[in-house]
Amino acid sequence: MHYDLTKHDFNDPNPWIALELDQSTYFDPSAKAALLRGNASRSRQFLLPIIRPLARLTIILVQLVRIVIPNGLTSSRCLHALIVWGMKYFLSPEANYLIFRHFHIGSQMLKFLGDNAGGVQIKPHPLKPRSFDDFRDNTYVQHDLNIFNFIIQVNAQGGQFKPVPLEQIDFSAIEDVDSQLPAMPDSWHNFLDLQSAIEFYTPLFGLFLSDKDFWRSSNSLQLDETIAIYVARLFDREGIVALANNKHPCVPISTLEAGFRLMLHGLDAENLYGFIKQALRGF
């Protein structure tokens, strides 16, 4: 990002410009710019403080209902239909861009780690949506299943991540993401920022998924640390584990914080993916 310091107001610095200029992490510039535009939006400023407490109250009510009917009145099909409807007609182009991108980079990272885990066989289920309707096929739930299944398959087969010379690492799974994404709707009603949308969607997961599925979905967020450790061991760069904000998977955190932690999950994934791409370029 080019910034003209001659026009900079030292008495009123723009916090979003500061973050966009910052190069301390591996966040892709286009993805970071999209996130920061959402952060600076009026939607996040005025709607998020209203949506977040209402969403958390709804989660509490849903969890009380699930005590009585843990597996009843569930429908992943309805959940994904509502999410797709919201994405098409209410989410901002930046929010939709980051969501599409997240599924692609998640699939690429798991494939990359599987290719470098020491000869293990991984049953793949890649998620690379190229249209909004691709999300209807249980995509959000499958994303969480993929992470747990990957960790189980790697470790059940004795796979290990050991330091490997850069020239011997298999980077074939890492592809350009943005060229595979569709155009995002950009009408007057596509205004909702990503963080507000996530807070709004989280109670729907609790409502339309079984109690076990919702807890598993929430707990999967803390596996960011596990994936970061695998990447760090492969590249012998233990310091990059600090990029993971969702940690301690053996100590589950309340589902009330799932919306906020889902935002951190997206940030963690972007940073780890950015690190791998930088390694592909030879640091």
C-alpha positions as a printed Julia matrix, in Angstrom:
283×3 Matrix{Float64}:
   0.0     0.0    0.0
   1.36    3.39  -1.0
   0.78    6.15   1.54
   1.74    9.79   1.11
   3.25   10.89   4.41
   3.19   14.5    3.29
  -0.6    14.4    3.72
  -0.52   12.52   7.03
  -2.22   14.15  10.02
   0.0    13.36  13.02
  -2.74   14.59  15.35
  -5.39   12.29  13.89
  -3.81    9.08  12.5
  -6.19    6.64  10.83
  -6.01    3.3   12.74
  -7.07    1.27   9.69
  -4.34    2.78   7.53
  -1.81    1.95  10.24
  -2.93   -1.69  10.24
  -2.99   -1.91   6.46
   0.53   -0.56   6.24
   1.8    -2.87   8.97
   3.88   -5.81   7.73
   4.42   -7.65  11.02
   2.29  -10.66  10.02
   1.78  -12.76   6.88
  -1.77  -11.59   6.12
  -2.36  -11.36   2.36
  -2.66   -7.65   1.43
  -5.93   -8.04  -0.49
  -7.55  -10.06   2.29
  -6.31   -7.66   4.96
  -7.65   -4.69   3.01
 -11.06   -6.36   2.71
 -11.13   -7.1    6.46
 -10.14   -3.55   7.38
 -12.8    -2.05   5.1
 -15.34   -4.12   7.0
 -13.87   -3.03  10.32
 -14.23    0.6    9.3
 -17.83    0.19   8.11
 -20.87    1.75   9.77
 -22.34   -1.74   9.97
 -19.64   -2.91  12.36
 -19.64    0.35  14.29
 -23.36    0.53  14.95
 -24.86   -2.94  14.41
 -22.24   -5.19  16.01
 -22.73   -3.77  19.56
 -26.43   -4.6   19.22
 -26.13   -7.96  17.48
 -23.43   -9.44  19.73
 -25.27   -9.36  23.11
 -28.53  -10.49  21.49
 -26.71  -13.33  19.74
 -25.09  -14.5   22.96
 -28.41  -14.38  24.79
 -29.91  -16.48  22.0
 -27.11  -19.02  22.33
 -27.9   -19.37  26.05
 -31.59  -19.94  25.28
 -30.75  -22.47  22.56
 -28.4   -24.35  24.89
 -31.18  -24.57  27.47
 -33.46  -26.04  24.82
 -30.75  -28.52  23.84
 -30.67  -29.84  27.4
 -34.17  -31.16  26.78
 -33.88  -32.05  23.08
 -30.17  -32.44  22.29
 -30.71  -33.93  18.84
 -34.22  -32.87  17.84
 -35.43  -30.14  15.51
 -32.16  -30.03  13.59
 -31.61  -29.4    9.9
 -28.22  -28.74   8.33
 -30.01  -28.19   5.04
 -32.07  -25.31   6.47
 -28.99  -23.88   8.2
 -26.98  -23.73   4.99
 -29.94  -22.4    2.98
 -30.3   -19.5    5.43
 -26.58  -18.79   5.38
 -26.48  -18.75   1.57
 -29.52  -16.46   1.45
 -27.87  -14.06   3.86
 -24.59  -14.14   1.95
 -26.28  -13.32  -1.34
 -28.54  -10.53  -0.17
 -27.05   -8.96   2.95
 -23.31   -9.57   3.33
 -20.91   -6.98   1.94
 -18.62   -7.91  -0.98
 -15.66   -7.84   1.42
 -17.35  -10.26   3.84
 -18.29  -12.71   1.09
 -14.8   -12.5   -0.42
 -13.2   -13.43   2.91
 -15.64  -16.3    3.46
 -15.05  -17.82   0.01
 -11.31  -17.35   0.43
 -11.31  -19.02   3.86
 -12.64  -22.33   2.57
 -10.13  -22.43  -0.27
  -7.1   -21.71   1.89
  -8.3   -24.17   4.54
  -8.51  -26.97   1.98
  -5.13  -26.05   0.53
  -3.44  -26.02   3.93
  -4.77  -29.44   4.96
  -3.73  -30.88   1.59
  -0.3   -29.27   1.96
   0.22  -30.71   5.45
  -1.02  -34.12   4.35
   1.45  -34.12   1.46
   4.29  -33.44   3.9
   3.29  -35.66   6.84
   5.56  -38.57   6.08
   3.74  -40.86   3.67
   0.34  -41.01   5.39
  -2.84  -41.54   3.4
  -5.46  -38.84   3.91
  -9.05  -39.26   2.78
  -9.66  -35.85   1.2
 -12.82  -33.77   1.25
 -11.7   -30.46  -0.26
 -14.0   -27.45   0.02
 -13.39  -24.96  -2.77
 -16.7   -23.17  -3.41
 -16.9   -21.29  -6.7
 -20.52  -20.19  -6.38
 -22.89  -19.39  -3.53
 -24.87  -22.56  -4.15
 -21.74  -24.62  -3.46
 -22.2   -23.72   0.2
 -25.54  -25.53   0.39
 -23.98  -29.0    0.58
 -23.19  -29.02   4.31
 -20.08  -26.96   3.59
 -19.77  -25.1    6.89
 -20.19  -28.23   8.99
 -17.87  -30.23   6.72
 -15.17  -27.6    7.21
 -15.07  -28.45  10.94
 -15.22  -32.19  10.27
 -12.26  -31.92   7.9
 -10.01  -30.48  10.61
 -10.83  -33.18  13.18
 -10.63  -35.96  10.57
  -7.28  -34.69   9.33
  -5.72  -34.68  12.8
  -7.11  -38.15  13.55
  -5.9   -39.64  10.25
  -2.4   -38.17  10.47
  -1.76  -39.28  14.03
  -3.49  -42.69  13.74
  -1.04  -43.52  10.94
   1.99  -42.27  12.83
   2.5   -39.24  10.63
   5.05  -36.74  11.86
   6.01  -33.22  10.97
   9.78  -32.87  11.11
  12.04  -30.1    9.83
  12.54  -30.55   6.08
  14.88  -28.58   3.8
  12.83  -26.01   1.93
  13.67  -27.47  -1.48
  12.22  -30.85  -0.4
   8.85  -29.55   0.78
   5.91  -30.35  -1.49
   4.09  -27.09  -2.28
   1.87  -28.53  -5.02
  -1.29  -27.97  -2.95
  -0.76  -24.21  -2.78
  -2.62  -22.48  -5.62
  -3.78  -18.96  -6.37
  -7.07  -18.42  -4.55
  -8.5   -15.16  -5.82
  -8.58  -16.28  -9.46
 -10.96  -19.1   -8.48
 -13.54  -16.88  -6.76
 -16.74  -15.52  -8.33
 -17.81  -11.89  -8.49
 -19.44  -10.84  -5.22
 -22.89   -9.2   -5.15
 -22.65   -5.49  -4.49
 -26.16   -4.02  -4.26
 -27.37   -1.4   -1.79
 -28.57   -4.16   0.57
 -25.17   -5.9    0.67
 -23.96   -3.94   3.66
 -23.37   -6.32   6.57
 -19.74   -6.64   7.69
 -18.15  -10.02   8.38
 -17.95   -9.8   12.17
 -21.6    -8.77  12.55
 -22.65  -11.53  10.16
 -20.71  -14.16  12.11
 -22.26  -13.07  15.4
 -25.7   -13.27  13.75
 -25.06  -16.71  12.23
 -23.58  -18.37  15.33
 -26.9   -18.87  17.17
 -28.3   -20.42  13.98
 -25.64  -23.11  14.23
 -26.78  -23.85  17.77
 -30.41  -23.9   16.67
 -30.14  -26.05  13.54
 -27.35  -28.4   14.61
 -27.48  -31.07  17.28
 -25.89  -30.3   20.62
 -22.9   -32.54  19.78
 -22.41  -30.99  16.34
 -22.54  -27.42  17.71
 -20.03  -28.17  20.46
 -17.73  -29.92  18.0
 -17.96  -26.96  15.64
 -17.12  -24.54  18.44
 -14.26  -26.67  19.76
 -12.71  -27.02  16.31
 -11.7   -23.36  16.47
  -9.12  -24.12  19.15
  -7.36  -26.52  16.79
  -5.78  -23.5   15.12
  -2.9   -23.94  17.56
  -2.53  -27.6   16.58
  -2.35  -26.8   12.87
   0.11  -23.98  13.61
   2.35  -26.41  15.5
   2.35  -28.82  12.54
   3.36  -26.0   10.19
   6.01  -24.74  12.62
   7.6   -28.18  12.98
   7.7   -28.76   9.25
   9.53  -25.48   8.66
  11.43  -25.55  11.97
   9.95  -22.16  12.84
   8.38  -22.63  16.28
   7.86  -18.9   16.6
   4.99  -18.86  14.12
   2.78  -20.66  16.66
   2.39  -17.2   18.18
   0.3   -16.31  15.12
  -2.47  -18.63  16.35
  -4.95  -16.92  18.65
  -7.26  -19.91  19.2
  -5.35  -22.19  21.54
  -5.54  -24.92  24.21
  -7.92  -27.39  22.47
  -7.83  -29.68  25.51
  -9.53  -26.93  27.54
 -12.72  -26.11  25.6
 -14.02  -22.55  25.77
 -17.7   -21.67  26.13
 -19.78  -21.53  22.96
 -20.76  -17.98  23.94
 -17.45  -16.77  22.53
 -17.7   -18.8   19.32
 -18.52  -15.8   17.13
 -15.48  -13.8   18.2
 -13.23  -16.87  18.07
 -14.47  -17.59  14.54
 -13.13  -14.2   13.49
  -9.8   -15.11  15.09
  -9.93  -18.44  13.24
 -10.09  -16.61   9.95
  -7.17  -14.42  10.99
  -5.13  -17.45  12.11
  -5.77  -19.25   8.82
  -4.77  -16.23   6.74
  -1.52  -15.76   8.66
  -0.51  -19.42   8.46
  -1.42  -19.6    4.79
   0.51  -16.4    4.15
   3.55  -17.89   5.89
   3.4   -20.99   3.69
   3.12  -18.83   0.56
   6.12  -16.79   1.66
   8.05  -20.01   2.2
   7.05  -21.1   -1.32
   8.69  -17.91  -2.59
  11.79  -18.8   -0.6
  11.32  -16.35   2.27
